[in-house]
Amino acid sequence: MPERAGIASSGQLVTALGRVRVRLRPIGSDEPRPSSPSPYDDWGQIDPRAADLDIDRWVIEIFSDEVGSDGPGVTSVGDMTALPVWFGPTTGSMAMNIGIGIVEGFRGRGIGSIAQGMLADLLHDRGIVRVQASTDVTNEPEQRALAKAGFAFEGIAIGAQVRADGRHDLQVWSHVRVL
């Protein structure tokens, strides 16, 4: 995996993926995100309490010498989220759970692995020791992406998620850096 460059002077993360650079750009909850439909994102009816979740959001952008859909050389290719998960009442017991969506035409290129590793590094730099991600037990491409990004498989959360088509088991992955 290419080395991640850390935080750029603009406050945005940038790294290299061959001739293309990947950047995570923070966005607000009201800003549009790239469309990345997936069978793993068909939620059905959303619980109204979910609107109160404290979710951080980023757009995944790639830069190249070509003109992209978002300006000269810039294309939005996905988005990421992070929300706190508490394992106890102390500050050090808070982890961040991340999620990702990649636009269909950009899947399978390694962008998701790079972006997930970058976000884990960013959260570690902010003092978060444990970054975790969950994915459906059948989502093998995401499992490979998490492994490539340096996450470790921890186990199966049985019946942990309900989507429009029913209840699903999830794999749990973690990226831990003791500060």
C-alpha positions as CSV (number, residue, x, y, z in Angstrom):
1,M,0.0,0.0,0.0
2,P,1.4,3.4,-0.8
3,E,2.6,5.5,2.1
4,R,0.0,8.0,3.4
5,A,1.1,11.6,3.5
6,G,-0.9,12.7,6.5
7,I,-2.6,16.1,6.8
8,A,-1.8,18.5,4.0
9,S,-1.3,22.2,4.8
10,S,-4.9,22.9,3.7
11,G,-6.1,20.6,6.5
12,Q,-7.2,18.0,4.0
13,L,-5.6,14.5,3.6
14,V,-3.9,13.7,0.4
15,T,-2.1,10.5,-0.7
16,A,-0.9,9.0,-3.9
17,L,-2.5,6.1,-5.8
18,G,-0.4,5.7,-8.9
19,R,-0.9,8.8,-10.9
20,V,-4.0,9.8,-9.0
21,R,-4.2,11.5,-5.6
22,V,-6.9,10.7,-3.1
23,R,-8.2,13.3,-0.7
24,L,-10.8,13.2,2.1
25,R,-12.7,16.5,2.3
26,P,-14.8,17.1,5.3
27,I,-18.5,18.0,4.5
28,G,-21.5,19.0,6.5
29,S,-24.6,16.8,6.8
30,D,-26.5,19.1,4.5
31,E,-23.9,18.9,1.6
32,P,-24.5,16.6,-1.3
33,R,-22.6,13.3,-1.4
34,P,-21.8,11.2,-4.5
35,S,-24.4,8.6,-5.3
36,S,-23.0,5.2,-4.5
37,P,-26.0,2.8,-4.3
38,S,-25.3,-0.7,-3.0
39,P,-27.3,-3.6,-1.9
40,Y,-25.6,-3.2,1.5
41,D,-27.1,0.4,1.8
42,D,-30.8,-0.4,1.1
43,W,-32.0,0.6,4.6
44,G,-35.7,0.7,4.2
45,Q,-37.4,2.8,6.8
46,I,-34.9,4.8,8.9
47,D,-35.5,5.1,12.6
48,P,-36.1,8.9,13.4
49,R,-33.6,8.6,16.3
50,A,-30.9,8.1,13.8
51,A,-31.2,11.8,12.8
52,D,-29.7,12.7,16.2
53,L,-26.5,10.7,15.7
54,D,-23.3,12.7,15.8
55,I,-21.9,11.7,12.4
56,D,-18.7,13.2,10.8
57,R,-18.7,13.1,7.0
58,W,-16.1,13.3,4.2
59,V,-16.2,13.2,0.4
60,I,-13.6,11.1,-1.2
61,E,-12.0,13.0,-4.2
62,I,-9.4,11.9,-6.7
63,F,-7.1,14.2,-8.6
64,S,-5.5,13.6,-12.0
65,D,-4.3,15.5,-15.0
66,E,-7.7,14.9,-16.6
67,V,-10.7,17.2,-16.1
68,G,-13.2,15.6,-13.8
69,S,-16.8,16.1,-13.0
70,D,-16.1,18.4,-10.1
71,G,-13.6,20.7,-11.9
72,P,-10.1,20.5,-13.4
73,G,-8.7,17.2,-12.4
74,V,-11.1,16.6,-9.5
75,T,-13.7,13.9,-9.3
76,S,-15.8,12.9,-6.2
77,V,-15.8,9.1,-6.1
78,G,-17.4,8.3,-2.8
79,D,-18.1,9.4,0.8
80,M,-17.2,8.3,4.3
81,T,-18.8,8.6,7.7
82,A,-17.5,8.2,11.3
83,L,-19.6,8.1,14.5
84,P,-18.7,7.5,18.1
85,V,-19.1,4.1,19.7
86,W,-18.8,3.9,23.5
87,F,-17.3,0.9,25.3
88,G,-17.5,2.6,28.8
89,P,-18.1,6.0,30.3
90,T,-14.5,7.3,30.1
91,T,-13.1,9.4,27.2
92,G,-10.6,6.7,26.4
93,S,-13.5,4.2,26.0
94,M,-14.7,6.0,22.9
95,A,-14.0,4.4,19.5
96,M,-15.1,5.6,16.0
97,N,-17.0,3.4,13.7
98,I,-16.4,4.2,10.0
99,G,-18.4,3.5,6.9
100,I,-17.7,4.0,3.2
101,G,-19.5,4.2,-0.1
102,I,-17.7,4.2,-3.5
103,V,-19.3,5.2,-6.8
104,E,-19.8,2.1,-8.8
105,G,-17.4,3.0,-11.7
106,F,-14.6,3.6,-9.2
107,R,-14.9,0.4,-7.2
108,G,-12.1,-2.2,-7.3
109,R,-9.3,0.3,-7.9
110,G,-7.9,0.5,-4.4
111,I,-9.4,3.9,-3.6
112,G,-11.5,2.6,-0.8
113,S,-8.5,0.9,0.9
114,I,-6.5,4.1,0.7
115,A,-9.4,6.3,2.0
116,Q,-10.1,4.0,4.9
117,G,-6.5,3.9,5.9
118,M,-6.3,7.7,5.6
119,L,-9.4,8.1,7.8
120,A,-8.1,5.7,10.4
121,D,-4.8,7.7,10.5
122,L,-6.7,11.0,10.8
123,L,-8.8,9.7,13.7
124,H,-5.8,8.2,15.4
125,D,-4.1,11.6,15.1
126,R,-7.1,13.1,16.8
127,G,-6.5,10.8,19.8
128,I,-8.9,8.0,18.9
129,V,-7.2,4.7,19.8
130,R,-9.8,2.3,18.2
131,V,-11.2,2.8,14.8
132,Q,-13.6,0.1,13.7
133,A,-15.7,-0.9,10.7
134,S,-18.4,-3.4,10.1
135,T,-19.3,-5.0,6.8
136,D,-21.8,-7.6,5.7
137,V,-20.5,-11.2,5.9
138,T,-21.1,-11.5,2.1
139,N,-19.3,-8.2,1.2
140,E,-16.0,-9.8,0.2
141,P,-14.6,-6.8,-1.7
142,E,-15.0,-4.6,1.4
143,Q,-13.4,-7.3,3.6
144,R,-10.4,-7.3,1.2
145,A,-10.3,-3.4,1.3
146,L,-10.3,-3.3,5.1
147,A,-7.5,-5.9,5.3
148,K,-5.5,-3.9,2.7
149,A,-6.1,-0.7,4.8
150,G,-4.5,-2.3,7.8
151,F,-7.7,-3.3,9.7
152,A,-7.8,-6.6,11.6
153,F,-10.7,-9.0,11.5
154,E,-12.2,-9.5,15.0
155,G,-15.2,-11.7,14.5
156,I,-18.9,-11.8,13.6
157,A,-21.7,-9.7,15.1
158,I,-24.7,-12.0,14.8
159,G,-27.9,-10.3,13.6
160,A,-26.4,-6.9,14.2
161,Q,-28.0,-5.0,11.3
162,V,-31.5,-4.7,9.8
163,R,-31.9,-3.5,6.3
164,A,-34.9,-3.4,4.0
165,D,-34.5,-7.2,3.2
166,G,-34.1,-8.3,6.8
167,R,-31.6,-8.9,9.5
168,H,-27.9,-9.4,8.7
169,D,-24.7,-10.7,10.3
170,L,-21.7,-8.3,10.1
171,Q,-18.0,-8.8,10.2
172,V,-16.2,-6.5,12.7
173,W,-12.8,-5.1,11.8
174,S,-10.5,-2.8,13.9
175,H,-7.6,-0.5,13.4
176,V,-6.0,0.1,16.8
177,R,-3.1,2.4,17.5
178,V,-2.2,2.8,21.2
179,L,-1.1,6.4,21.7
